[in-house]
C-alpha cells in the first residue's frame, strides 16, 4: 500500500497484531495528516513568496482554514493595510463567512452580475504601495509598473487591475477576433445578409500595444452641466434611423470590445458617460446609438447631485477625513454585517484621538469605496438600503419592493440596471419626434430602466416588447406597468433567442414596426474584476451582444423592405 516499515510497526504497536481494521485506519490517518502537512507547507510558501511574513501567513491560515485561499489573502491584505502584526491585530478578524469573500476578493470590485469595479477612486496609496498591492493580487511587477506608467500615479487600484486585465486580453486579441468569424450564427433569413456580417468582421485589427482610450472627463457628447460639447455628428448611412437603436454596456471592457461593438453596430462611435454628472453615484458606461444629440434635456426635477443631497441624515456623522462627494458604481451585492462590525471596532480603538491614525483611515476608506458604505452613526458604517439605491438610480420608491422579491434579488436587479437620469437625457429627443407615442423593442430589459425613463420624459409607449431572462425582473416591469396605468400594450419574453425572424416579422406587421430598439447585454464577461471568466464578447453571457445585433439587423432590414 506504500506505507513505510516504521509507520506500519508503530500502528501495530498501538493497535495489536490481530486488529487489522484499526491498523489500517491508523495508517490512513497518518497518510492524511502527512498530506495535509505538505499542503499547508506549500500554501505558506505561496503567500510568503508574495512578501508576507511566515508568522502573518500562519495566523491567517489558522483563522480561515487552508481551503479558503481568497479569505486568507483578504486577511493578509487587511493586516498589511493596518500595518499590524497578527498578534497585535485583535480587533479586526477575517470574515471568512461573509458574502463579500465568496470567490475572489476582487469580485467585490465587480458591475453586473456584474460587479464591475469601476470608479473606485483611491488617491491615498503612493506608487510603491500600489505596486505591492498589485503584486499581492498575483500580477507581475512588470505588469503593475506598465499599468502605473500608462494610467498615471493617481489611478485607483481597481482601474489599474482593469488595465492589466485588458492588456492580458490584448495578447489574445488576434485569436479572439478570429474566433468571432468562426462563431456559429443564426442562419440568415428575411434580409439578414451574410455579406453584411462579413463586412463588419473584415476590419483592421488595432495595434496590440495600444492602450484603452476613454475620455476624461467622461461626459460623452455632453451632459446637463456642459451640454454643448458636441452638438452634431455624422452617422454612417447604414446606421440612419428609424428605427433608432440604443445599446449600453460597461465602459471599462477588455481591449477591443468597444471596437467590435462599434463595428457591428454600423460603425457608430460610442458615447462614454459617467453617471456621476447626473446623480450622486458613478456609473461608467458606453452607449452606441443613432439618436440625434442636439436639444437633449434632463429630467425634472433634478436628482440629488452629491452624497449630502442624497443622504442628508448622514452628514451629522460624516467625518472630515472621508472626503467622498459621490458614491462609486452601485453594485449587485453589499458588504456583510461582520465587515461593518470589524470597521466599528477598529474605529473604537482610536476613541480619544482627534482622528484615527492614517493606516486605520486608509483601511476604512478602502472598504467604504469598495462597498459604498455610508455613515449612520458614531463609528458606524452601513451599506445602502435598496430604496436608497432605487433613488440614486432614478427609479420610483419601492420599484423593486414587495411581491415576494427578496432583498438579495433587489440588490442584484438594481445593480444590473440603467441609471435612469442618464439614459433619459439621451432619449429626451424622442419626445418631439414621436408626439403620438412610440413602439419599443426592449432587449435585456432588466427592471425596466428604459421604460421608466420614457415614462418620466412623457413619451407615450404604444407597444413595448420586453425581453429578460429573469422572472423577478419581468414581474417588476409588469407590476410597474400596471401601477402607472400605462395605456399601451406590454408583451414580455424570457429569452432573446425566442425572437427569431418569423416572430419579429409578425410583431412588425402587427405594430407597424419598432421606433426604438434598446438594451444592454450582460457584462459578466466584460467587468474588470471578473478575473475568472473575463472572456470579452466570447464569454458565455456577454456573447449575447450578438443576439442584440442579430435582432436589430432583422428589424432594420424588415422595416426597410416594407
C-alpha positions as CSV (number, residue, x, y, z in Angstrom):
1,X,0.0,0.0,0.0
2,X,3.1,2.2,0.1
3,X,3.4,2.8,3.9
4,X,6.9,2.8,5.4
5,X,8.0,0.0,7.7
6,X,8.4,2.4,10.6
7,X,4.9,3.7,10.2
8,X,3.4,0.2,10.0
9,X,5.4,-1.0,13.0
10,X,4.1,1.9,15.1
11,X,0.5,1.2,14.0
12,X,0.8,-2.5,15.0
13,X,2.3,-1.5,18.3
14,X,-0.6,0.9,19.1
15,X,-3.4,-1.4,18.0
16,X,-2.1,-5.0,18.3
17,X,-1.4,-7.5,15.6
18,X,-4.9,-9.1,15.4
19,X,-6.9,-5.9,14.8
20,X,-6.2,-5.2,11.1
21,X,-9.1,-2.8,10.7
22,X,-7.7,-0.5,13.4
23,X,-4.2,-0.8,12.0
24,X,-5.4,0.2,8.5
25,X,-7.4,3.1,10.0
26,X,-4.3,4.4,11.8
27,X,-2.2,4.2,8.7
28,X,-4.8,6.1,6.7
29,X,-5.0,8.8,9.3
30,X,-1.2,9.1,9.3
31,X,-1.2,9.4,5.5
32,X,-3.9,12.1,5.5
33,X,-2.0,14.0,8.2
34,X,1.2,13.9,6.2
35,X,-0.5,15.1,3.1
36,X,-2.2,18.0,4.9
37,X,1.1,19.0,6.4
38,X,2.7,19.1,3.0
39,X,-0.2,21.0,1.5
40,X,0.0,23.6,4.3
41,X,3.7,24.0,3.8
42,X,3.1,24.7,0.1
43,X,0.4,27.2,1.0
44,X,2.7,29.1,3.4
45,X,5.4,29.2,0.8
46,X,2.9,30.5,-1.8
47,X,2.0,33.5,0.4
48,X,5.5,34.1,1.8
49,X,6.5,34.4,-1.9
50,X,4.1,37.3,-2.2
51,X,6.1,39.2,0.5
52,X,4.1,38.3,3.7
53,X,5.9,37.1,6.8
54,X,5.7,33.4,7.9
55,X,4.0,34.4,11.2
56,X,1.4,36.5,9.4
57,X,0.6,33.8,6.9
58,X,0.4,31.1,9.6
59,X,-2.0,33.3,11.6
60,X,-4.2,34.0,8.5
61,X,-4.4,30.2,7.7
62,X,-5.3,29.5,11.3
63,X,-8.2,32.0,11.1
64,X,-9.6,31.0,7.7
65,X,-8.6,27.4,7.2
66,X,-6.4,26.0,4.4
67,X,-9.1,25.7,1.8
68,X,-10.3,29.3,1.6
69,X,-7.3,31.0,-0.1
70,X,-9.2,34.1,-1.1
71,X,-10.1,34.8,2.6
72,X,-6.5,34.1,3.6
73,X,-5.3,36.7,1.1
74,X,-8.0,39.2,2.2
75,X,-6.9,38.8,5.8
76,X,-3.2,39.3,4.9
77,X,-4.0,42.4,3.0
78,X,-6.0,43.7,5.9
79,X,-3.0,43.1,8.2
80,X,-0.8,45.0,5.7
81,X,-3.3,47.9,5.4
82,X,-3.4,48.3,9.2
83,X,0.4,47.9,9.5
84,X,-0.1,45.4,12.3
85,X,1.3,42.0,13.2
86,X,-1.2,39.2,13.7
87,X,-0.5,39.3,17.4
88,X,-1.4,43.0,17.7
89,X,-4.4,42.7,15.4
90,X,-7.1,41.5,17.7
91,X,-9.9,43.8,16.8
92,X,-10.1,43.1,13.1
93,X,-10.7,39.5,12.3
94,X,-11.1,37.8,9.0
95,X,-14.7,37.5,7.9
96,X,-14.4,34.0,6.4
97,X,-18.2,33.5,6.1
98,X,-19.1,36.9,4.8
99,X,-20.8,37.3,1.4
100,X,-18.1,39.7,0.1
101,X,-15.5,37.0,0.4
102,X,-17.2,34.3,-1.7
103,X,-14.9,33.7,-4.6
104,X,-12.0,36.0,-5.2
105,X,-12.0,39.1,-3.0
106,X,-11.6,41.1,-6.2
107,X,-15.2,40.1,-7.0
108,X,-16.0,42.9,-4.6
109,X,-15.0,45.2,-7.4
110,X,-17.2,43.6,-10.0
111,X,-20.8,45.5,-12.5
112,X,-23.1,43.1,-13.1
113,X,-23.5,40.3,-12.1
114,X,-21.6,42.3,-12.8
115,X,-20.0,43.8,-10.0
116,X,-17.6,45.8,-12.1
117,X,-15.1,47.6,-10.1
118,X,-15.3,50.9,-11.8
119,X,-14.8,54.3,-10.3
120,X,-13.4,53.1,-7.0
121,X,-11.1,56.1,-6.6
122,X,-8.4,56.0,-4.0
123,X,-5.7,58.6,-4.4
124,X,-4.1,57.9,-1.0
125,X,-1.6,55.0,-1.6
126,X,1.6,56.0,-3.2
127,X,3.2,54.2,-6.1
128,X,5.1,51.7,-4.0
129,X,2.0,50.8,-2.0
130,X,0.1,50.2,-5.2
131,X,2.8,48.1,-6.7
132,X,2.9,45.9,-3.6
133,X,-1.0,45.6,-3.6
134,X,-1.0,44.6,-7.3
135,X,1.9,42.1,-6.7
136,X,-0.1,40.7,-3.8
137,X,-3.1,40.1,-6.1
138,X,-0.8,38.0,-8.3
139,X,0.2,40.4,-11.0
140,X,3.8,40.7,-12.1
141,X,5.9,43.7,-11.2
142,X,6.3,44.4,-14.9
143,X,2.5,44.4,-15.5
144,X,2.0,46.6,-12.4
145,X,4.7,49.1,-13.5
146,X,3.4,49.4,-17.0
147,X,-0.1,50.0,-15.8
148,X,1.1,52.7,-13.4
149,X,3.0,54.4,-16.2
150,X,0.1,54.2,-18.7
151,X,-2.7,55.2,-16.3
152,X,-0.9,57.8,-14.2
153,X,0.0,57.9,-10.5
154,X,-3.4,58.8,-9.2
155,X,-5.2,55.9,-10.8
156,X,-7.2,53.7,-8.4
157,X,-6.2,50.1,-7.8
158,X,-9.5,48.9,-9.4
159,X,-8.8,50.8,-12.6
160,X,-5.2,49.5,-12.7
161,X,-6.5,45.9,-12.4
162,X,-8.9,46.8,-15.3
163,X,-6.0,48.0,-17.4
164,X,-3.8,44.9,-16.6
165,X,-6.7,42.5,-17.4
166,X,-7.3,44.4,-20.6
167,X,-3.7,44.1,-21.6
168,X,-3.7,40.4,-20.9
169,X,-6.8,40.1,-23.1
170,X,-4.9,42.0,-25.8
171,X,-2.3,39.3,-26.1
172,X,-5.1,37.0,-27.4
173,X,-6.8,39.7,-29.5
174,X,-6.0,38.2,-32.8
175,X,-7.3,34.8,-31.7
176,X,-10.5,36.3,-30.3
177,X,-11.2,38.2,-33.4
178,X,-10.6,35.0,-35.5
179,X,-13.0,33.2,-33.2
180,X,-15.7,35.8,-33.8
181,X,-15.5,34.9,-37.5
182,X,-15.8,31.2,-36.8
183,X,-18.5,31.6,-34.2
184,X,-21.8,30.0,-35.2
185,X,-24.5,32.5,-36.0
186,X,-28.2,32.1,-36.6
187,X,-29.0,31.2,-40.2
188,X,-29.6,34.3,-42.3
189,X,-33.2,34.8,-43.2
190,X,-35.5,37.6,-44.2
191,X,-32.8,40.1,-45.1
192,X,-30.2,39.1,-42.6
193,X,-27.3,39.2,-45.1
194,X,-24.1,37.2,-44.9
195,X,-22.1,39.8,-46.7
196,X,-23.1,42.4,-44.1
197,X,-21.7,40.3,-41.3
198,X,-18.5,39.7,-43.3
199,X,-18.0,43.4,-44.0
200,X,-18.2,44.1,-40.3
201,X,-15.7,41.4,-39.4
202,X,-13.2,42.4,-42.1
203,X,-11.8,45.4,-40.3
204,X,-8.2,46.4,-39.5
205,X,-7.2,45.0,-36.1
206,X,-6.0,47.7,-33.7
207,X,-2.3,47.5,-32.6
208,X,-1.9,45.1,-29.7
209,X,0.0,47.6,-27.5
210,X,-2.5,50.4,-28.0
211,X,-4.0,51.4,-24.6
212,X,-7.7,51.6,-23.9
213,X,-8.7,55.2,-24.6
214,X,-11.6,56.6,-22.6
215,X,-12.4,60.3,-22.4
216,X,-11.6,62.3,-19.3
217,X,-13.9,63.8,-18.2
218,X,-16.3,61.1,-19.3
219,X,-19.1,63.3,-20.5
220,X,-19.8,61.9,-23.9
221,X,-21.3,64.3,-26.4
222,X,-22.5,66.5,-23.5
223,X,-24.1,66.4,-20.0
224,X,-26.6,68.8,-18.4
225,X,-23.8,70.9,-16.8
226,X,-21.9,71.0,-20.1
227,X,-24.5,70.3,-22.9
228,X,-22.7,71.7,-25.9
229,X,-19.5,69.6,-26.1
230,X,-20.7,68.2,-29.4
231,X,-24.0,69.2,-31.0
232,X,-23.7,67.5,-34.4
233,X,-22.2,64.2,-35.7
234,X,-22.2,62.4,-39.0
235,X,-23.6,58.9,-38.9
236,X,-22.8,56.2,-41.5
237,X,-25.6,55.7,-44.0
238,X,-26.3,52.2,-42.7
239,X,-26.8,53.5,-39.2
240,X,-29.5,56.1,-40.0
241,X,-32.8,55.7,-38.2
242,X,-35.6,55.0,-37.9
243,X,-35.6,52.6,-36.3
244,X,-33.4,54.2,-33.7
245,X,-31.2,52.0,-31.6
246,X,-29.5,52.4,-28.2
247,X,-27.0,49.9,-26.8
248,X,-25.3,50.1,-23.4
249,X,-22.5,48.3,-21.6
250,X,-19.6,48.9,-19.1
251,X,-17.0,51.4,-20.3
252,X,-14.1,49.5,-18.8
253,X,-14.3,46.5,-21.0
254,X,-11.3,44.4,-22.3
255,X,-9.2,45.6,-25.1
256,X,-11.0,45.6,-28.5
257,X,-14.5,45.0,-27.1
258,X,-15.9,48.5,-27.9
259,X,-14.2,48.5,-31.3
260,X,-16.0,45.2,-32.1
261,X,-19.3,46.6,-30.7
262,X,-19.0,49.7,-32.8
263,X,-18.2,47.7,-36.0
264,X,-21.2,45.5,-35.6
265,X,-23.5,48.4,-34.8
266,X,-22.8,50.1,-38.2
267,X,-19.5,51.8,-37.2
268,X,-21.2,54.3,-34.8
269,X,-18.8,55.9,-32.4
270,X,-19.6,55.1,-28.7
271,X,-20.6,57.8,-26.3
272,X,-18.8,57.2,-23.0
273,X,-20.6,58.8,-20.0
274,X,-20.1,58.6,-16.2
275,X,-23.4,59.0,-14.4
276,X,-21.8,61.0,-11.6
277,X,-22.5,64.0,-13.8
278,X,-26.2,63.2,-13.5
279,X,-26.6,61.9,-9.9
280,X,-24.7,61.2,-6.7
281,X,-23.2,57.8,-7.8
282,X,-20.7,57.0,-10.5
283,X,-21.5,54.6,-13.3
284,X,-19.1,54.5,-16.2
285,X,-20.9,53.3,-19.3
286,X,-20.5,53.2,-23.1
287,X,-23.6,53.9,-25.3
288,X,-23.8,53.2,-29.0
289,X,-26.8,54.8,-30.6
290,X,-28.1,56.7,-33.7
291,X,-30.2,59.2,-31.8
292,X,-29.9,62.9,-32.5
293,X,-27.7,64.7,-30.0
294,X,-29.0,68.2,-30.4
295,X,-31.6,69.7,-28.0
296,X,-31.3,67.0,-25.4
297,X,-32.7,67.9,-22.0
298,X,-32.6,66.4,-18.5
299,X,-35.4,65.1,-16.3
300,X,-37.1,67.4,-13.9
301,X,-36.7,67.6,-11.0
302,X,-33.0,67.0,-11.0
303,X,-31.9,64.1,-8.8
304,X,-29.6,64.7,-5.8
305,X,-26.1,65.7,-7.2
306,X,-23.9,64.6,-4.3
307,X,-23.9,62.3,-1.2
308,X,-25.1,65.0,1.1
309,X,-28.1,65.9,-1.0
310,X,-29.0,62.2,-1.5
311,X,-28.4,61.2,2.1
312,X,-28.8,64.3,4.2
313,X,-29.1,62.4,7.6
314,X,-25.6,61.0,7.1
315,X,-24.0,64.5,7.2
316,X,-24.2,64.6,11.0
317,X,-21.9,61.5,11.3
318,X,-19.6,62.1,8.3
319,X,-16.0,62.6,9.4
320,X,-13.9,65.3,7.8
321,X,-11.3,62.7,6.7
322,X,-13.9,61.0,4.5
323,X,-13.8,63.3,1.5
324,X,-16.2,61.5,-0.8
325,X,-18.7,63.6,-2.6
326,X,-20.0,60.8,-4.8
327,X,-20.6,57.1,-4.3
328,X,-18.9,54.6,-6.6
329,X,-20.7,52.3,-9.0
330,X,-23.8,50.7,-7.4
331,X,-23.2,47.0,-7.3
332,X,-25.2,43.8,-7.3
333,X,-24.3,42.8,-3.7
334,X,-23.4,44.6,-0.4
335,X,-20.9,44.3,2.4
336,X,-21.6,42.0,5.3
337,X,-22.5,42.9,8.9
338,X,-19.2,41.3,10.0
339,X,-17.2,43.7,7.9
340,X,-19.0,46.8,9.3
341,X,-18.5,45.4,12.8
342,X,-14.8,45.0,12.1
343,X,-14.6,48.6,11.0
344,X,-16.5,49.8,14.1
345,X,-14.1,48.0,16.4
346,X,-11.1,49.4,14.5
347,X,-12.5,53.0,14.9
348,X,-13.4,52.5,18.6
349,X,-9.8,51.5,19.3
350,X,-9.0,55.1,18.3
351,X,-11.5,56.8,20.5
352,X,-9.9,59.7,22.4
353,X,-7.7,60.7,19.5
354,X,-8.6,63.7,17.3
355,X,-8.6,61.4,14.2
356,X,-7.9,57.7,13.6
357,X,-4.3,57.0,12.6
358,X,-3.6,57.1,8.9
359,X,-3.4,53.3,8.4
360,X,-6.9,52.9,10.1
361,X,-8.3,55.7,7.9
362,X,-6.9,54.0,4.8
363,X,-8.4,50.7,5.8
364,X,-11.8,52.2,6.4
365,X,-11.8,54.3,3.3
366,X,-10.8,51.4,1.1
367,X,-13.8,49.4,2.4
368,X,-16.1,52.5,2.0
369,X,-15.1,52.9,-1.6
370,X,-15.3,49.3,-2.4
371,X,-18.7,48.7,-0.8
372,X,-20.3,52.2,-0.9
373,X,-20.6,52.3,2.8
374,X,-22.2,55.4,4.4
375,X,-22.1,56.8,7.9
376,X,-25.2,56.1,10.0
377,X,-23.8,56.8,13.5
378,X,-20.7,57.5,15.5
379,X,-18.1,55.0,14.2
380,X,-20.9,53.2,12.4
381,X,-21.0,52.5,8.7
382,X,-23.6,50.6,6.8
383,X,-24.4,49.6,3.2
384,X,-27.0,51.4,1.2
385,X,-30.6,50.2,1.6
386,X,-32.5,49.0,-1.5
387,X,-34.8,52.1,-1.5
388,X,-31.7,54.4,-1.4
389,X,-30.2,52.5,-4.4
390,X,-33.5,53.0,-6.2
391,X,-33.4,56.7,-5.6
392,X,-29.8,57.0,-6.7
393,X,-30.5,55.1,-10.0
394,X,-33.6,57.2,-10.7
395,X,-36.3,54.6,-10.1
396,X,-39.5,55.4,-8.1
397,X,-39.6,54.4,-4.5
398,X,-40.5,50.8,-3.9
399,X,-40.0,50.0,-7.6
400,X,-38.4,46.6,-6.6
401,X,-40.1,46.1,-3.3
402,X,-42.7,43.5,-2.4
403,X,-44.3,40.8,-4.4
404,X,-42.1,38.1,-3.0
405,X,-38.9,39.7,-4.1
406,X,-36.0,39.2,-1.6
407,X,-33.5,41.9,-0.6
408,X,-30.8,39.9,-2.4
409,X,-32.8,39.9,-5.6
410,X,-33.5,43.7,-5.2
411,X,-29.8,44.5,-5.0
412,X,-29.0,42.2,-7.9
413,X,-31.6,43.6,-10.2
414,X,-30.8,47.2,-9.3
415,X,-27.0,46.6,-9.7
416,X,-27.6,45.5,-13.2
417,X,-29.9,48.3,-14.3
418,X,-29.6,51.5,-16.2
419,X,-29.1,54.8,-14.4
420,X,-32.5,56.3,-15.5
421,X,-31.5,60.0,-15.5
422,X,-28.5,59.4,-17.8
423,X,-30.5,57.3,-20.2
424,X,-33.4,59.7,-20.2
425,X,-31.1,62.6,-21.2
426,X,-30.1,60.6,-24.3
427,X,-33.7,59.5,-25.1
428,X,-35.2,63.0,-24.5
429,X,-35.0,63.9,-28.2
430,X,-37.7,61.3,-28.9
431,X,-40.5,63.3,-27.2
432,X,-40.8,65.8,-30.0
433,X,-40.0,63.3,-32.7
434,X,-42.9,61.0,-31.6
435,X,-45.7,63.1,-30.2
436,X,-48.2,60.3,-30.7
437,X,-46.1,57.7,-28.9
438,X,-43.6,55.0,-29.9
439,X,-43.2,51.3,-30.3
440,X,-40.3,49.9,-28.3
441,X,-38.4,46.7,-28.5
442,X,-36.6,46.4,-25.2
443,X,-33.9,43.7,-25.1
444,X,-32.3,42.6,-21.8
445,X,-34.9,44.9,-20.1
446,X,-33.9,44.3,-16.5
447,X,-36.2,46.2,-14.2
448,X,-37.4,48.5,-17.0
449,X,-34.9,51.4,-16.9
450,X,-35.7,52.3,-20.5
451,X,-39.4,52.2,-19.9
452,X,-39.2,54.2,-16.7
453,X,-37.0,56.8,-18.5
454,X,-39.5,57.2,-21.4
455,X,-42.4,57.4,-18.9
456,X,-40.7,60.1,-16.9
457,X,-40.0,62.0,-20.1
458,X,-43.7,62.0,-21.0
459,X,-43.2,59.8,-24.1
460,X,-46.2,57.6,-24.6
461,X,-45.4,53.9,-25.1
462,X,-47.9,52.4,-27.5
463,X,-46.4,48.9,-27.6
464,X,-43.5,47.6,-25.7
465,X,-41.9,44.2,-26.3
466,X,-39.8,43.5,-23.2
467,X,-37.3,40.6,-23.1
468,X,-35.4,39.5,-20.0
469,X,-34.3,36.1,-18.7
470,X,-35.1,36.9,-15.1
471,X,-38.7,36.2,-13.9
472,X,-38.1,38.5,-11.0
473,X,-37.3,41.4,-13.4
474,X,-40.2,40.6,-15.6
475,X,-42.6,40.7,-12.6
476,X,-41.1,44.1,-11.6
477,X,-41.7,45.6,-15.0
478,X,-45.2,44.1,-15.2
479,X,-46.1,45.5,-11.8
480,X,-44.7,49.0,-12.6
481,X,-46.6,49.0,-15.9
482,X,-49.9,48.3,-14.2
483,X,-49.3,50.6,-11.2
484,X,-48.5,53.6,-13.5
485,X,-51.7,52.9,-15.6
486,X,-49.9,52.6,-18.9
487,X,-52.4,52.7,-21.8
488,X,-50.2,50.8,-24.2
489,X,-49.6,47.1,-24.6
490,X,-46.8,45.3,-22.8
491,X,-45.6,41.9,-24.2
492,X,-42.8,40.1,-22.5
493,X,-40.5,37.2,-23.5
494,X,-38.0,35.3,-21.3
495,X,-35.2,34.9,-23.9
496,X,-33.8,36.9,-26.7
497,X,-33.2,33.7,-28.6
498,X,-37.0,33.3,-28.8
499,X,-37.1,36.3,-31.1
500,X,-36.5,34.6,-34.5
501,X,-37.2,36.2,-37.9
502,X,-40.7,34.9,-38.1
503,X,-41.7,36.2,-34.7
504,X,-40.1,39.6,-35.3
505,X,-41.9,39.9,-38.6
506,X,-45.2,39.1,-37.0
507,X,-44.8,41.9,-34.5
508,X,-43.6,44.4,-37.1
509,X,-46.7,43.6,-39.1
510,X,-48.9,44.0,-36.0
511,X,-47.4,47.2,-34.7
512,X,-46.3,48.8,-38.0
513,X,-42.6,48.5,-37.0
514,X,-40.5,49.5,-34.0
515,X,-39.3,53.0,-33.4
516,X,-36.7,52.2,-30.8
517,X,-34.6,49.0,-30.2
518,X,-32.9,49.5,-26.8
519,X,-30.9,47.3,-24.4
520,X,-27.6,46.4,-22.8
521,X,-26.5,42.8,-23.0
522,X,-24.9,41.2,-19.9
523,X,-21.5,42.5,-18.9
524,X,-20.5,39.4,-16.8
525,X,-17.5,38.6,-19.0
526,X,-16.5,42.3,-19.5
527,X,-16.3,43.6,-16.0
528,X,-12.8,44.4,-14.8
529,X,-12.6,42.3,-11.7
530,X,-14.1,39.2,-13.2
531,X,-10.8,37.5,-13.4
532,X,-12.3,34.0,-13.6
533,X,-14.2,34.4,-16.9
534,X,-13.3,37.8,-18.3
535,X,-13.6,36.5,-21.8
536,X,-14.9,39.6,-23.5
537,X,-17.6,39.2,-26.1
538,X,-16.8,35.5,-26.5
539,X,-17.9,34.8,-22.9
540,X,-21.0,32.8,-22.2
541,X,-23.2,35.7,-21.1
542,X,-21.6,38.7,-22.9
543,X,-21.7,36.9,-26.2
544,X,-25.4,37.7,-26.1
545,X,-24.4,41.0,-27.6
546,X,-24.5,39.2,-31.0
547,X,-28.2,38.5,-30.4
548,X,-28.8,42.2,-29.9
549,X,-27.1,42.9,-33.2
550,X,-29.0,40.0,-34.9
551,X,-32.4,41.2,-33.8
552,X,-31.6,44.9,-34.5
553,X,-30.4,44.0,-38.0
554,X,-33.5,41.9,-38.7
555,X,-35.7,44.8,-37.6
556,X,-33.9,47.3,-39.8
557,X,-34.0,45.1,-42.9
558,X,-37.6,44.1,-42.5
559,X,-38.7,47.7,-42.0
560,X,-36.7,48.9,-44.9
561,X,-38.2,46.2,-47.1
562,X,-41.7,47.1,-46.0
